[in-house]
Amino acid sequence: LYALCMPQMRWVKVSTTGDPPSPRTGHATLVVGSKLILFGGDDGVGYLNDLYILDLTTFVWARGFSTGTTPCARSRHTMVA
């Protein structure tokens, strides 16, 4: 994981722990408060519909859980809050 340090406009590698998502492309991310939410994408085999949350204060990944009907697997999409 890399973060853009805005004051210096420099990319910095960030160490994380927990249960990270598998490598992918085409996923959507959304920051809500101190949480980065990641959904879906493409792992090179097929589209995904999994949900992961990164706590931006501790940099710990966790598998996300939701209620209701999970959206179908998708890639190259967006999310809004």
PDB file of N, CA, C and O in Angstrom, chain B, residues numbered from 101:
ATOM      1  N   LEU B 101       0.849  -1.170   0.000  1.00  0.00           N
ATOM      2  CA  LEU B 101       0.000   0.000   0.000  1.00  0.00           C
ATOM      3  C   LEU B 101       0.896   1.234   0.000  1.00  0.00           C
ATOM      4  O   LEU B 101       1.877   1.302   0.740  1.00  0.00           O
ATOM      5  N   TYR B 102       0.549   2.195  -0.829  1.00  0.00           N
ATOM      6  CA  TYR B 102       1.273   3.460  -0.877  1.00  0.00           C
ATOM      7  C   TYR B 102       0.309   4.599  -0.583  1.00  0.00           C
ATOM      8  O   TYR B 102      -0.865   4.546  -0.950  1.00  0.00           O
ATOM      9  N   ALA B 103       0.816   5.628   0.082  1.00  0.00           N
ATOM     10  CA  ALA B 103       0.027   6.820   0.384  1.00  0.00           C
ATOM     11  C   ALA B 103       0.752   8.034  -0.179  1.00  0.00           C
ATOM     12  O   ALA B 103       1.981   8.103  -0.152  1.00  0.00           O
ATOM     13  N   LEU B 104      -0.007   8.976  -0.683  1.00  0.00           N
ATOM     14  CA  LEU B 104       0.588  10.207  -1.192  1.00  0.00           C
ATOM     15  C   LEU B 104       0.679  11.205  -0.049  1.00  0.00           C
ATOM     16  O   LEU B 104      -0.341  11.619   0.501  1.00  0.00           O
ATOM     17  N   CYS B 105       1.886  11.589   0.307  1.00  0.00           N
ATOM     18  CA  CYS B 105       2.125  12.596   1.341  1.00  0.00           C
ATOM     19  C   CYS B 105       1.954  13.959   0.666  1.00  0.00           C
ATOM     20  O   CYS B 105       2.828  14.418  -0.069  1.00  0.00           O
ATOM     21  N   MET B 106       0.820  14.588   0.929  1.00  0.00           N
ATOM     22  CA  MET B 106       0.437  15.804   0.202  1.00  0.00           C
ATOM     23  C   MET B 106       1.413  16.979   0.363  1.00  0.00           C
ATOM     24  O   MET B 106       1.714  17.637  -0.634  1.00  0.00           O
ATOM     25  N   PRO B 107       1.923  17.275   1.572  1.00  0.00           N
ATOM     26  CA  PRO B 107       2.824  18.438   1.678  1.00  0.00           C
ATOM     27  C   PRO B 107       4.063  18.335   0.778  1.00  0.00           C
ATOM     28  O   PRO B 107       4.504  19.331   0.204  1.00  0.00           O
ATOM     29  N   GLN B 108       4.619  17.121   0.659  1.00  0.00           N
ATOM     30  CA  GLN B 108       5.810  16.933  -0.176  1.00  0.00           C
ATOM     31  C   GLN B 108       5.477  16.370  -1.559  1.00  0.00           C
ATOM     32  O   GLN B 108       6.358  16.249  -2.411  1.00  0.00           O
ATOM     33  N   MET B 109       4.196  16.025  -1.783  1.00  0.00           N
ATOM     34  CA  MET B 109       3.789  15.373  -3.034  1.00  0.00           C
ATOM     35  C   MET B 109       4.718  14.200  -3.340  1.00  0.00           C
ATOM     36  O   MET B 109       5.283  14.085  -4.428  1.00  0.00           O
ATOM     37  N   ARG B 110       4.853  13.324  -2.317  1.00  0.00           N
ATOM     38  CA  ARG B 110       5.767  12.183  -2.398  1.00  0.00           C
ATOM     39  C   ARG B 110       5.023  10.927  -1.969  1.00  0.00           C
ATOM     40  O   ARG B 110       4.289  10.941  -0.981  1.00  0.00           O
ATOM     41  N   TRP B 111       5.215   9.828  -2.722  1.00  0.00           N
ATOM     42  CA  TRP B 111       4.610   8.550  -2.370  1.00  0.00           C
ATOM     43  C   TRP B 111       5.418   7.887  -1.266  1.00  0.00           C
ATOM     44  O   TRP B 111       6.649   7.881  -1.307  1.00  0.00           O
ATOM     45  N   VAL B 112       4.718   7.324  -0.270  1.00  0.00           N
ATOM     46  CA  VAL B 112       5.347   6.669   0.871  1.00  0.00           C
ATOM     47  C   VAL B 112       4.738   5.276   1.019  1.00  0.00           C
ATOM     48  O   VAL B 112       3.517   5.128   0.986  1.00  0.00           O
ATOM     49  N   LYS B 113       5.577   4.257   1.181  1.00  0.00           N
ATOM     50  CA  LYS B 113       5.078   2.903   1.403  1.00  0.00           C
ATOM     51  C   LYS B 113       4.570   2.802   2.838  1.00  0.00           C
ATOM     52  O   LYS B 113       5.258   3.203   3.778  1.00  0.00           O
ATOM     53  N   VAL B 114       3.357   2.261   3.002  1.00  0.00           N
ATOM     54  CA  VAL B 114       2.721   2.142   4.309  1.00  0.00           C
ATOM     55  C   VAL B 114       2.647   0.664   4.684  1.00  0.00           C
ATOM     56  O   VAL B 114       2.180  -0.156   3.893  1.00  0.00           O
ATOM     57  N   SER B 115       3.103   0.326   5.882  1.00  0.00           N
ATOM     58  CA  SER B 115       3.001  -1.044   6.385  1.00  0.00           C
ATOM     59  C   SER B 115       1.639  -1.239   7.018  1.00  0.00           C
ATOM     60  O   SER B 115       1.187  -0.401   7.798  1.00  0.00           O
ATOM     61  N   THR B 116       0.979  -2.345   6.686  1.00  0.00           N
ATOM     62  CA  THR B 116      -0.322  -2.662   7.252  1.00  0.00           C
ATOM     63  C   THR B 116      -0.280  -4.048   7.874  1.00  0.00           C
ATOM     64  O   THR B 116       0.615  -4.845   7.592  1.00  0.00           O
ATOM     65  N   THR B 117      -1.273  -4.324   8.733  1.00  0.00           N
ATOM     66  CA  THR B 117      -1.436  -5.646   9.321  1.00  0.00           C
ATOM     67  C   THR B 117      -2.888  -6.063   9.136  1.00  0.00           C
ATOM     68  O   THR B 117      -3.680  -5.342   8.529  1.00  0.00           O
ATOM     69  N   GLY B 118      -3.224  -7.224   9.660  1.00  0.00           N
ATOM     70  CA  GLY B 118      -4.600  -7.693   9.588  1.00  0.00           C
ATOM     71  C   GLY B 118      -4.830  -8.614   8.409  1.00  0.00           C
ATOM     72  O   GLY B 118      -3.930  -9.333   7.977  1.00  0.00           O
ATOM     73  N   ASP B 119      -6.064  -8.582   7.890  1.00  0.00           N
ATOM     74  CA  ASP B 119      -6.511  -9.456   6.810  1.00  0.00           C
ATOM     75  C   ASP B 119      -6.662  -8.623   5.534  1.00  0.00           C
ATOM     76  O   ASP B 119      -7.759  -8.151   5.236  1.00  0.00           O
ATOM     77  N   PRO B 120      -5.568  -8.436   4.773  1.00  0.00           N
ATOM     78  CA  PRO B 120      -5.628  -7.558   3.593  1.00  0.00           C
ATOM     79  C   PRO B 120      -6.355  -8.203   2.420  1.00  0.00           C
ATOM     80  O   PRO B 120      -6.468  -9.427   2.354  1.00  0.00           O
ATOM     81  N   PRO B 121      -6.850  -7.381   1.492  1.00  0.00           N
ATOM     82  CA  PRO B 121      -7.459  -7.926   0.282  1.00  0.00           C
ATOM     83  C   PRO B 121      -6.402  -8.570  -0.610  1.00  0.00           C
ATOM     84  O   PRO B 121      -5.216  -8.249  -0.524  1.00  0.00           O
ATOM     85  N   SER B 122      -6.847  -9.470  -1.455  1.00  0.00           N
ATOM     86  CA  SER B 122      -5.946 -10.088  -2.427  1.00  0.00           C
ATOM     87  C   SER B 122      -5.561  -9.042  -3.486  1.00  0.00           C
ATOM     88  O   SER B 122      -6.256  -8.039  -3.646  1.00  0.00           O
ATOM     89  N   PRO B 123      -4.455  -9.277  -4.208  1.00  0.00           N
ATOM     90  CA  PRO B 123      -4.091  -8.346  -5.279  1.00  0.00           C
ATOM     91  C   PRO B 123      -5.218  -8.232  -6.302  1.00  0.00           C
ATOM     92  O   PRO B 123      -5.876  -9.220  -6.628  1.00  0.00           O
ATOM     93  N   ARG B 124      -5.435  -7.003  -6.809  1.00  0.00           N
ATOM     94  CA  ARG B 124      -6.534  -6.768  -7.748  1.00  0.00           C
ATOM     95  C   ARG B 124      -6.344  -5.452  -8.475  1.00  0.00           C
ATOM     96  O   ARG B 124      -5.465  -4.658  -8.138  1.00  0.00           O
ATOM     97  N   THR B 125      -7.164  -5.240  -9.456  1.00  0.00           N
ATOM     98  CA  THR B 125      -7.241  -3.978 -10.185  1.00  0.00           C
ATOM     99  C   THR B 125      -8.721  -3.659 -10.366  1.00  0.00           C
ATOM    100  O   THR B 125      -9.570  -4.535 -10.207  1.00  0.00           O
ATOM    101  N   GLY B 126      -9.023  -2.433 -10.691  1.00  0.00           N
ATOM    102  CA  GLY B 126     -10.393  -2.059 -10.996  1.00  0.00           C
ATOM    103  C   GLY B 126     -11.322  -1.983  -9.803  1.00  0.00           C
ATOM    104  O   GLY B 126     -12.539  -1.922  -9.978  1.00  0.00           O
ATOM    105  N   HIS B 127     -10.779  -1.985  -8.589  1.00  0.00           N
ATOM    106  CA  HIS B 127     -11.606  -1.898  -7.391  1.00  0.00           C
ATOM    107  C   HIS B 127     -12.030  -0.455  -7.130  1.00  0.00           C
ATOM    108  O   HIS B 127     -11.461   0.479  -7.695  1.00  0.00           O
ATOM    109  N   ALA B 128     -13.025  -0.283  -6.275  1.00  0.00           N
ATOM    110  CA  ALA B 128     -13.454   1.056  -5.881  1.00  0.00           C
ATOM    111  C   ALA B 128     -13.067   1.272  -4.424  1.00  0.00           C
ATOM    112  O   ALA B 128     -13.144   0.351  -3.611  1.00  0.00           O
ATOM    113  N   THR B 129     -12.650   2.489  -4.099  1.00  0.00           N
ATOM    114  CA  THR B 129     -12.332   2.836  -2.719  1.00  0.00           C
ATOM    115  C   THR B 129     -13.079   4.094  -2.322  1.00  0.00           C
ATOM    116  O   THR B 129     -13.421   4.935  -3.154  1.00  0.00           O
ATOM    117  N   LEU B 130     -13.319   4.195  -1.034  1.00  0.00           N
ATOM    118  CA  LEU B 130     -14.060   5.315  -0.478  1.00  0.00           C
ATOM    119  C   LEU B 130     -13.528   5.555   0.920  1.00  0.00           C
ATOM    120  O   LEU B 130     -13.347   4.601   1.677  1.00  0.00           O
ATOM    121  N   VAL B 131     -13.273   6.804   1.283  1.00  0.00           N
ATOM    122  CA  VAL B 131     -12.849   7.134   2.638  1.00  0.00           C
ATOM    123  C   VAL B 131     -14.031   7.753   3.368  1.00  0.00           C
ATOM    124  O   VAL B 131     -14.617   8.740   2.924  1.00  0.00           O
ATOM    125  N   VAL B 132     -14.366   7.141   4.506  1.00  0.00           N
ATOM    126  CA  VAL B 132     -15.431   7.646   5.369  1.00  0.00           C
ATOM    127  C   VAL B 132     -14.829   7.788   6.755  1.00  0.00           C
ATOM    128  O   VAL B 132     -14.520   6.791   7.407  1.00  0.00           O
ATOM    129  N   GLY B 133     -14.662   9.030   7.208  1.00  0.00           N
ATOM    130  CA  GLY B 133     -14.006   9.259   8.497  1.00  0.00           C
ATOM    131  C   GLY B 133     -12.582   8.742   8.452  1.00  0.00           C
ATOM    132  O   GLY B 133     -11.786   9.165   7.614  1.00  0.00           O
ATOM    133  N   SER B 134     -12.261   7.821   9.358  1.00  0.00           N
ATOM    134  CA  SER B 134     -10.904   7.258   9.414  1.00  0.00           C
ATOM    135  C   SER B 134     -10.849   5.860   8.812  1.00  0.00           C
ATOM    136  O   SER B 134      -9.931   5.097   9.113  1.00  0.00           O
ATOM    137  N   LYS B 135     -11.809   5.513   7.972  1.00  0.00           N
ATOM    138  CA  LYS B 135     -11.853   4.187   7.349  1.00  0.00           C
ATOM    139  C   LYS B 135     -11.768   4.298   5.830  1.00  0.00           C
ATOM    140  O   LYS B 135     -12.444   5.124   5.217  1.00  0.00           O
ATOM    141  N   LEU B 136     -10.935   3.461   5.239  1.00  0.00           N
ATOM    142  CA  LEU B 136     -10.889   3.329   3.795  1.00  0.00           C
ATOM    143  C   LEU B 136     -11.642   2.049   3.461  1.00  0.00           C
ATOM    144  O   LEU B 136     -11.303   0.980   3.966  1.00  0.00           O
ATOM    145  N   ILE B 137     -12.652   2.150   2.621  1.00  0.00           N
ATOM    146  CA  ILE B 137     -13.476   1.014   2.252  1.00  0.00           C
ATOM    147  C   ILE B 137     -13.128   0.616   0.826  1.00  0.00           C
ATOM    148  O   ILE B 137     -13.089   1.464  -0.066  1.00  0.00           O
ATOM    149  N   LEU B 138     -12.877  -0.662   0.609  1.00  0.00           N
ATOM    150  CA  LEU B 138     -12.510  -1.191  -0.701  1.00  0.00           C
ATOM    151  C   LEU B 138     -13.538  -2.248  -1.089  1.00  0.00           C
ATOM    152  O   LEU B 138     -13.858  -3.129  -0.290  1.00  0.00           O
ATOM    153  N   PHE B 139     -14.056  -2.161  -2.316  1.00  0.00           N
ATOM    154  CA  PHE B 139     -15.042  -3.139  -2.777  1.00  0.00           C
ATOM    155  C   PHE B 139     -14.725  -3.601  -4.193  1.00  0.00           C
ATOM    156  O   PHE B 139     -14.405  -2.802  -5.074  1.00  0.00           O
ATOM    157  N   GLY B 140     -14.823  -4.919  -4.388  1.00  0.00           N
ATOM    158  CA  GLY B 140     -14.771  -5.504  -5.717  1.00  0.00           C
ATOM    159  C   GLY B 140     -13.441  -5.398  -6.428  1.00  0.00           C
ATOM    160  O   GLY B 140     -12.385  -5.298  -5.804  1.00  0.00           O
ATOM    161  N   GLY B 141     -13.515  -5.423  -7.747  1.00  0.00           N
ATOM    162  CA  GLY B 141     -12.333  -5.374  -8.591  1.00  0.00           C
ATOM    163  C   GLY B 141     -12.190  -6.646  -9.409  1.00  0.00           C
ATOM    164  O   GLY B 141     -13.123  -7.440  -9.530  1.00  0.00           O
ATOM    165  N   ASP B 142     -11.009  -6.819  -9.961  1.00  0.00           N
ATOM    166  CA  ASP B 142     -10.708  -7.939 -10.848  1.00  0.00           C
ATOM    167  C   ASP B 142      -9.361  -8.522 -10.426  1.00  0.00           C
ATOM    168  O   ASP B 142      -8.369  -7.797 -10.360  1.00  0.00           O
ATOM    169  N   ASP B 143      -9.316  -9.821 -10.140  1.00  0.00           N
ATOM    170  CA  ASP B 143      -8.069 -10.459  -9.704  1.00  0.00           C
ATOM    171  C   ASP B 143      -7.327 -11.164 -10.836  1.00  0.00           C
ATOM    172  O   ASP B 143      -6.378 -11.908 -10.590  1.00  0.00           O
ATOM    173  N   GLY B 144      -7.759 -10.932 -12.077  1.00  0.00           N
ATOM    174  CA  GLY B 144      -7.124 -11.578 -13.215  1.00  0.00           C
ATOM    175  C   GLY B 144      -7.796 -12.884 -13.592  1.00  0.00           C
ATOM    176  O   GLY B 144      -7.562 -13.414 -14.679  1.00  0.00           O
ATOM    177  N   VAL B 145      -8.629 -13.406 -12.705  1.00  0.00           N
ATOM    178  CA  VAL B 145      -9.392 -14.621 -12.974  1.00  0.00           C
ATOM    179  C   VAL B 145     -10.856 -14.270 -13.196  1.00  0.00           C
ATOM    180  O   VAL B 145     -11.543 -14.884 -14.012  1.00  0.00           O
ATOM    181  N   GLY B 146     -11.317 -13.272 -12.457  1.00  0.00           N
ATOM    182  CA  GLY B 146     -12.706 -12.844 -12.580  1.00  0.00           C
ATOM    183  C   GLY B 146     -12.989 -11.638 -11.698  1.00  0.00           C
ATOM    184  O   GLY B 146     -12.120 -11.162 -10.968  1.00  0.00           O
ATOM    185  N   TYR B 147     -14.210 -11.160 -11.780  1.00  0.00           N
ATOM    186  CA  TYR B 147     -14.627 -10.015 -10.970  1.00  0.00           C
ATOM    187  C   TYR B 147     -14.894 -10.461  -9.535  1.00  0.00           C
ATOM    188  O   TYR B 147     -15.236 -11.616  -9.281  1.00  0.00           O
ATOM    189  N   LEU B 148     -14.731  -9.515  -8.596  1.00  0.00           N
ATOM    190  CA  LEU B 148     -14.879  -9.783  -7.170  1.00  0.00           C
ATOM    191  C   LEU B 148     -16.020  -8.947  -6.591  1.00  0.00           C
ATOM    192  O   LEU B 148     -16.354  -7.890  -7.125  1.00  0.00           O
ATOM    193  N   ASN B 149     -16.614  -9.424  -5.497  1.00  0.00           N
ATOM    194  CA  ASN B 149     -17.606  -8.618  -4.778  1.00  0.00           C
ATOM    195  C   ASN B 149     -17.345  -8.658  -3.274  1.00  0.00           C
ATOM    196  O   ASN B 149     -18.275  -8.646  -2.468  1.00  0.00           O
ATOM    197  N   ASP B 150     -16.065  -8.705  -2.914  1.00  0.00           N
ATOM    198  CA  ASP B 150     -15.712  -8.718  -1.500  1.00  0.00           C
ATOM    199  C   ASP B 150     -15.491  -7.299  -0.980  1.00  0.00           C
ATOM    200  O   ASP B 150     -15.273  -6.365  -1.751  1.00  0.00           O
ATOM    201  N   LEU B 151     -15.552  -7.162   0.328  1.00  0.00           N
ATOM    202  CA  LEU B 151     -15.487  -5.865   0.991  1.00  0.00           C
ATOM    203  C   LEU B 151     -14.396  -5.905   2.054  1.00  0.00           C
ATOM    204  O   LEU B 151     -14.355  -6.818   2.878  1.00  0.00           O
ATOM    205  N   TYR B 152     -13.510  -4.908   2.029  1.00  0.00           N
ATOM    206  CA  TYR B 152     -12.445  -4.794   3.020  1.00  0.00           C
ATOM    207  C   TYR B 152     -12.426  -3.376   3.570  1.00  0.00           C
ATOM    208  O   TYR B 152     -12.789  -2.420   2.884  1.00  0.00           O
ATOM    209  N   ILE B 153     -11.991  -3.259   4.834  1.00  0.00           N
ATOM    210  CA  ILE B 153     -11.923  -1.955   5.486  1.00  0.00           C
ATOM    211  C   ILE B 153     -10.533  -1.785   6.079  1.00  0.00           C
ATOM    212  O   ILE B 153     -10.044  -2.657   6.798  1.00  0.00           O
ATOM    213  N   LEU B 154      -9.901  -0.660   5.774  1.00  0.00           N
ATOM    214  CA  LEU B 154      -8.595  -0.321   6.349  1.00  0.00           C
ATOM    215  C   LEU B 154      -8.799   0.820   7.333  1.00  0.00           C
ATOM    216  O   LEU B 154      -9.264   1.896   6.958  1.00  0.00           O
ATOM    217  N   ASP B 155      -8.451   0.584   8.587  1.00  0.00           N
ATOM    218  CA  ASP B 155      -8.497   1.641   9.602  1.00  0.00           C
ATOM    219  C   ASP B 155      -7.291   2.549   9.367  1.00  0.00           C
ATOM    220  O   ASP B 155      -6.151   2.101   9.490  1.00  0.00           O
ATOM    221  N   LEU B 156      -7.520   3.785   9.040  1.00  0.00           N
ATOM    222  CA  LEU B 156      -6.434   4.700   8.678  1.00  0.00           C
ATOM    223  C   LEU B 156      -5.681   5.247   9.887  1.00  0.00           C
ATOM    224  O   LEU B 156      -4.680   5.944   9.721  1.00  0.00           O
ATOM    225  N   THR B 157      -6.140   4.946  11.096  1.00  0.00           N
ATOM    226  CA  THR B 157      -5.398   5.360  12.291  1.00  0.00           C
ATOM    227  C   THR B 157      -4.437   4.270  12.756  1.00  0.00           C
ATOM    228  O   THR B 157      -3.379   4.566  13.311  1.00  0.00           O
ATOM    229  N   THR B 158      -4.810   2.996  12.526  1.00  0.00           N
ATOM    230  CA  THR B 158      -3.961   1.873  12.957  1.00  0.00           C
ATOM    231  C   THR B 158      -3.343   1.122  11.783  1.00  0.00           C
ATOM    232  O   THR B 158      -2.417   0.334  11.974  1.00  0.00           O
ATOM    233  N   PHE B 159      -3.842   1.354  10.573  1.00  0.00           N
ATOM    234  CA  PHE B 159      -3.428   0.651   9.352  1.00  0.00           C
ATOM    235  C   PHE B 159      -3.609  -0.862   9.479  1.00  0.00           C
ATOM    236  O   PHE B 159      -2.749  -1.648   9.082  1.00  0.00           O
ATOM    237  N   VAL B 160      -4.757  -1.243  10.044  1.00  0.00           N
ATOM    238  CA  VAL B 160      -5.132  -2.646  10.166  1.00  0.00           C
ATOM    239  C   VAL B 160      -6.280  -2.926   9.198  1.00  0.00           C
ATOM    240  O   VAL B 160      -7.311  -2.255   9.235  1.00  0.00           O
ATOM    241  N   TRP B 161      -6.091  -3.926   8.331  1.00  0.00           N
ATOM    242  CA  TRP B 161      -7.128  -4.370   7.398  1.00  0.00           C
ATOM    243  C   TRP B 161      -8.078  -5.328   8.097  1.00  0.00           C
ATOM    244  O   TRP B 161      -7.653  -6.112   8.946  1.00  0.00           O
ATOM    245  N   ALA B 162      -9.349  -5.274   7.753  1.00  0.00           N
ATOM    246  CA  ALA B 162     -10.339  -6.236   8.241  1.00  0.00           C
ATOM    247  C   ALA B 162     -11.307  -6.544   7.116  1.00  0.00           C
ATOM    248  O   ALA B 162     -11.573  -5.697   6.263  1.00  0.00           O
ATOM    249  N   ARG B 163     -11.825  -7.741   7.118  1.00  0.00           N
ATOM    250  CA  ARG B 163     -12.857  -8.140   6.167  1.00  0.00           C
ATOM    251  C   ARG B 163     -14.129  -7.392   6.541  1.00  0.00           C
ATOM    252  O   ARG B 163     -14.497  -7.366   7.715  1.00  0.00           O
ATOM    253  N   GLY B 164     -14.797  -6.795   5.590  1.00  0.00           N
ATOM    254  CA  GLY B 164     -16.019  -6.053   5.859  1.00  0.00           C
ATOM    255  C   GLY B 164     -17.245  -6.947   5.774  1.00  0.00           C
ATOM    256  O   GLY B 164     -17.276  -7.905   5.002  1.00  0.00           O
ATOM    257  N   PHE B 165     -18.241  -6.631   6.563  1.00  0.00           N
ATOM    258  CA  PHE B 165     -19.504  -7.372   6.550  1.00  0.00           C
ATOM    259  C   PHE B 165     -20.636  -6.372   6.431  1.00  0.00           C
ATOM    260  O   PHE B 165     -20.573  -5.284   7.004  1.00  0.00           O
ATOM    261  N   SER B 166     -21.653  -6.729   5.704  1.00  0.00           N
ATOM    262  CA  SER B 166     -22.798  -5.839   5.513  1.00  0.00           C
ATOM    263  C   SER B 166     -24.078  -6.653   5.582  1.00  0.00           C
ATOM    264  O   SER B 166     -24.053  -7.884   5.594  1.00  0.00           O
ATOM    265  N   THR B 167     -25.185  -5.948   5.628  1.00  0.00           N
ATOM    266  CA  THR B 167     -26.483  -6.613   5.597  1.00  0.00           C
ATOM    267  C   THR B 167     -27.142  -6.323   4.259  1.00  0.00           C
ATOM    268  O   THR B 167     -26.670  -5.479   3.498  1.00  0.00           O
ATOM    269  N   GLY B 168     -28.207  -7.007   3.980  1.00  0.00           N
ATOM    270  CA  GLY B 168     -28.896  -6.801   2.710  1.00  0.00           C
ATOM    271  C   GLY B 168     -28.268  -7.628   1.608  1.00  0.00           C
ATOM    272  O   GLY B 168     -27.406  -8.469   1.860  1.00  0.00           O
ATOM    273  N   THR B 169     -28.700  -7.386   0.405  1.00  0.00           N
ATOM    274  CA  THR B 169     -28.207  -8.115  -0.759  1.00  0.00           C
ATOM    275  C   THR B 169     -26.868  -7.537  -1.208  1.00  0.00           C
ATOM    276  O   THR B 169     -26.752  -6.338  -1.462  1.00  0.00           O
ATOM    277  N   THR B 170     -25.870  -8.393  -1.304  1.00  0.00           N
ATOM    278  CA  THR B 170     -24.548  -7.956  -1.760  1.00  0.00           C
ATOM    279  C   THR B 170     -24.606  -7.669  -3.258  1.00  0.00           C
ATOM    280  O   THR B 170     -25.167  -8.457  -4.019  1.00  0.00           O
ATOM    281  N   PRO B 171     -24.026  -6.537  -3.687  1.00  0.00           N
ATOM    282  CA  PRO B 171     -23.985  -6.274  -5.136  1.00  0.00           C
ATOM    283  C   PRO B 171     -23.236  -7.383  -5.864  1.00  0.00           C
ATOM    284  O   PRO B 171     -22.368  -8.038  -5.288  1.00  0.00           O
ATOM    285  N   CYS B 172     -23.573  -7.586  -7.114  1.00  0.00           N
ATOM    286  CA  CYS B 172     -22.872  -8.602  -7.900  1.00  0.00           C
ATOM    287  C   CYS B 172     -21.406  -8.190  -8.087  1.00  0.00           C
ATOM    288  O   CYS B 172     -21.051  -7.021  -7.937  1.00  0.00           O
ATOM    289  N   ALA B 173     -20.574  -9.166  -8.413  1.00  0.00           N
ATOM    290  CA  ALA B 173     -19.154  -8.902  -8.640  1.00  0.00           C
ATOM    291  C   ALA B 173     -18.998  -7.890  -9.754  1.00  0.00           C
ATOM    292  O   ALA B 173     -19.728  -7.917 -10.745  1.00  0.00           O
ATOM    293  N   ARG B 174     -18.018  -6.978  -9.577  1.00  0.00           N
ATOM    294  CA  ARG B 174     -17.851  -5.916 -10.569  1.00  0.00           C
ATOM    295  C   ARG B 174     -16.426  -5.345 -10.531  1.00  0.00           C
ATOM    296  O   ARG B 174     -15.676  -5.562  -9.579  1.00  0.00           O
ATOM    297  N   SER B 175     -16.085  -4.628 -11.567  1.00  0.00           N
ATOM    298  CA  SER B 175     -14.776  -4.001 -11.683  1.00  0.00           C
ATOM    299  C   SER B 175     -14.933  -2.667 -12.407  1.00  0.00           C
ATOM    300  O   SER B 175     -15.863  -2.481 -13.192  1.00  0.00           O
ATOM    301  N   ARG B 176     -14.022  -1.752 -12.139  1.00  0.00           N
ATOM    302  CA  ARG B 176     -14.005  -0.421 -12.763  1.00  0.00           C
ATOM    303  C   ARG B 176     -15.303   0.342 -12.505  1.00  0.00           C
ATOM    304  O   ARG B 176     -15.943   0.845 -13.428  1.00  0.00           O
ATOM    305  N   HIS B 177     -15.667   0.412 -11.241  1.00  0.00           N
ATOM    306  CA  HIS B 177     -16.886   1.072 -10.792  1.00  0.00           C
ATOM    307  C   HIS B 177     -16.512   2.177  -9.784  1.00  0.00           C
ATOM    308  O   HIS B 177     -15.332   2.385  -9.506  1.00  0.00           O
ATOM    309  N   THR B 178     -17.491   2.863  -9.253  1.00  0.00           N
ATOM    310  CA  THR B 178     -17.235   3.897  -8.261  1.00  0.00           C
ATOM    311  C   THR B 178     -18.144   3.706  -7.057  1.00  0.00           C
ATOM    312  O   THR B 178     -19.124   2.964  -7.114  1.00  0.00           O
ATOM    313  N   MET B 179     -17.805   4.388  -5.962  1.00  0.00           N
ATOM    314  CA  MET B 179     -18.640   4.410  -4.756  1.00  0.00           C
ATOM    315  C   MET B 179     -18.728   5.849  -4.273  1.00  0.00           C
ATOM    316  O   MET B 179     -17.798   6.632  -4.462  1.00  0.00           O
ATOM    317  N   VAL B 180     -19.838   6.190  -3.655  1.00  0.00           N
ATOM    318  CA  VAL B 180     -20.012   7.514  -3.047  1.00  0.00           C
ATOM    319  C   VAL B 180     -20.677   7.340  -1.686  1.00  0.00           C
ATOM    320  O   VAL B 180     -21.364   6.350  -1.434  1.00  0.00           O
ATOM    321  N   ALA B 181     -20.460   8.311  -0.826  1.00  0.00           N
ATOM    322  CA  ALA B 181     -21.105   8.300   0.501  1.00  0.00           C
ATOM    323  C   ALA B 181     -21.939   9.567   0.617  1.00  0.00           C
ATOM    324  O   ALA B 181     -22.581   9.792   1.643  1.00  0.00           O
TER     325      ALA B 181
END
